[in-house]
């Protein structure tokens, strides 16, 4: 049996002073992407079946 890769979790690890990460999540049911800058908001959105894809600075 193959195990799935662990899901990524939004975080601000490595963020330097003056930087602001943007977190991108995807809703496979609606085919929509959403961007946010709050780690807390990104984690809460992920909990309601949005898929965390990446962060950018």
C-alpha positions in Angstrom: 0.0 0.0 0.0 1.4 3.4 -1.0 1.1 6.2 1.5 0.3 9.7 0.3 2.8 12.5 0.7 2.1 14.6 3.8 0.1 17.7 3.2 1.9 21.0 3.2 1.1 23.4 6.0 1.2 27.1 5.7 4.0 28.7 7.8 6.2 31.7 7.9 9.5 29.9 8.5 12.4 31.7 7.0 10.5 35.0 6.6 12.9 37.9 7.2 12.1 41.3 8.6 10.3 43.5 6.1 9.1 40.5 4.1 5.4 39.5 3.7 4.6 36.0 2.4 1.5 35.4 0.3 -0.1 32.0 0.7 -1.9 30.4 -2.2 -4.7 27.9 -1.6 -6.9 26.0 -4.1 -10.5 24.8 -3.8 -10.8 21.7 -6.0 -14.6 21.7 -5.7 -15.0 25.3 -7.1 -11.9 25.4 -9.2 -10.8 28.7 -7.4 -7.6 30.0 -6.0 -7.3 32.4 -3.1 -4.3 34.4 -1.9 -3.8 35.6 1.7 -1.0 36.9 3.9 -2.1 35.6 7.3 -0.7 32.3 8.3 -3.6 31.8 10.7 -6.2 32.5 8.0 -4.4 30.1 5.6 -4.3 27.3 8.1 -8.1 27.8 8.9 -8.9 27.9 5.2 -6.9 24.6 4.6 -9.0 23.0 7.4 -12.2 23.5 5.3 -10.8 21.4 2.4 -8.8 24.0 0.5 -5.4 22.7 -0.7 -2.3 24.7 0.3 -0.1 25.1 -2.8 2.7 27.5 -2.1 4.0 30.6 -0.5 5.8 33.5 -2.1 7.5 36.6 -1.0 
